[in-house]
Amino acid sequence: MTPSPERRRELLDTAAEVFAAQGYNATTVRRIADEAGMLAGSLYYHFDSKESMIDEILSTFLTELWEGYDAVLAAGLGPRETIEALVTESFREIDRHRAAVAIYQKESKHLATQPRFAYLVDSQQKFEKAWLGTLERGVAAEVFRADLDIRLTYRFVRDTVWVAASWYRPGGQHSPEEIARQYLSMVLDGIALRT
């Protein structure tokens, strides 16, 4: 009998929460199984290792993130609108994959040293290229200030957005889109060209 996709998803969601809370190295298969209400041996019916679980959690998150980002980048928007759409898409991903974002932030540097997780390095480079390119385009188009340190601005925007995974809870008082609007208001009023 093949495990159902729904049960597999439930188990991955449970594993993601445990990895996010305890860290990859401190998490045992037994702990994940306990949280899922099953015996540790039963978890191996669904996954061959905790490495397989974290791999699937991170690759699923990044695949969905890049589907959204690629759509934004292909839309032909101006630089400011692209930044707005990327930030909004980022908050939507935090809403969908909060635990995976937390895992990515805590574990990707370590995991990326393993061949199985080489896609983490590729994704980081692609991420940086998308954001830096958009900021550079904005400076060239005189939409963003010419005196911006592009790399510093990228790091600031990236970090202020993604750190929200540490406090954001799906179903809370604010929708991802509303939080994105508030962040964008704070950030863009500081980097938009003054007229």
N, C-alpha and C positions, 0 to 999 in steps of 0.2 A: 504494500500500500504506500502510495506517495503522499508525503506531508502536504497539507493544503497551503496554497500561497498566503492565505489569511493568517494561518498559524505561524508560518515562517516570518511574516511581517511583524506579528505581535512579539515574537521572540527577539527579532532584531531591535524593535523599539525598546524592549526591556533591557537588552544588552547595551544599547546606546545610552540609556539613562544610567546604568551602572558604570560604564566606562567614563562617562562625563563626570560623575560624582567621585569616583575612586581613582581614576587613571587606569591606563591600559595595563601597566605592569602589576599594579596592586589588585587587579580584578582577576578572580579565578572563575573557571567554568562552573564550579560548584556554586559560587555566589550568584552568577547569572541564573542558573537553574533554580536556586532557592527563590529568587525574586520572581521567576516565571511559574513557580509552584510545581516543579517537576524534579525528578532525580537527575543528577549530573550526567549519568550515562545516557539518559533519554535525550539530552540535548545533542549528543553526537549522532542521533538519528537524523537531525536536521542540518548540522554543521560539523565539519571535520576538526575544527579548532577554533579557539577564540580569535586567532589571526584571520581566519575566514570571515568571522562575524564582523570584525572591525573593518576589514577590506570592503565587504559588501555595504556596510553603513556609509563609509566615506565615498566609495565610488558612486553609490546611488545619489548621495547629496550633491557631489560635484557634477554628475551627469545632468541632474535637474537644474543646478545653478547655471551651467553652461548653455542649456537649452534657452533659458530666460535671457542670459547675457548676450548670446549670439543673436537672438531676435532683436534685442535693443541695438546692438552694434550694426546690424544689417538694415535697420529702419531708416537710415539716412537723416537722423536728427541732428540739430545743431549741437555744439559742445555742451551748452548749459542743459539742454533738454536730455542729452545723453547721460550726463552726470545725474540728473534728477531720476531718470528711468533706471539707471544702474543702482542707485541708492534704494529706490523703491523695490526693485527686484531683490536686492540683498535682504531687506526686511521681510519680504515675503518668504524667502528661503529660511531665514531665522525662525519665522512662524512655523514653517513646515518641518524644519530639521534642527530645532534648537540644540538638542543633545549632540547631533553630528557636528554642528558648528563649534560647540565647546570642545569636542574631541579633536577636531581639526586644529583648533588653536593650541591645545595643550600637547598634542601628540605628533603632529605632522612632521616637525623637524627631526624627531627621532625615527619615526617610521620611514621617512623618505630615504634613509640610508640603506634600506633593504630593497633589493631588486623588485620584489612584488609590488612595492609602493612607489615605483618610479613615476607613476602618473601624478603624484602629489607635487613633484618638482615641475613637471610639465604644466600642470594647472596653475601653479604659482607664477610661473613665467608668463603664461598667457594672461593671467589676471593683471599682473603688473603692466604688461604691454597695453592692455585695453584701457586701463585707468590713466597711465602716463600719456598715452597717445591722445586721449580725449582732453586731458588738461593742456597738453602742448597745443592742440588744435584750438582750444579756447583762448590761449594767450595770443596765438598767431592771428586769430580772428578778432582780437581786441574785445572779447567777451569777458575774459578774466584778466586781472592785472598783470602787467608786464614784469613787475618786480617779484612775482611769486617764485619761490624755490619749488619747482615742480615735484621733485622727489619728496621733499618735506610735506608738501600739500597732500600728495598721494598717501603718504603714511598717516598723516593726521586724519584724513577722511576715512581711509580704510579702518584704522583702529577705532575711531569714534563710532563707526557703524557696527563693526563685528563684535565689539566688546558688549554690545547690547544683549548678546546671547547669554551673558552671565546673569542678567536680571529679568529679561523678557520671559513672560509666560503666555503661551497661546490661550486665547479666550479671555484675556485681561481687559482692562478698562479701555485700552486704545488698540485700534486695528493696526496691522503693519503699515498700511498706507498712511494712516494718521501720524504714526511715529515718524515715518519717512518725511512727511510734510514738515513736521516740527524740526527735525534734524536739518533738512534742506534750508529752511528759513534761517536757522542759526549759521550754517556753514556758508551758504551762498551770499548772504549779506556781507560776509567777511571777505569773499574772494571775487565777487562780481565787480566788474569795472565801474568805478564811480563816475557818474556823469554830472 
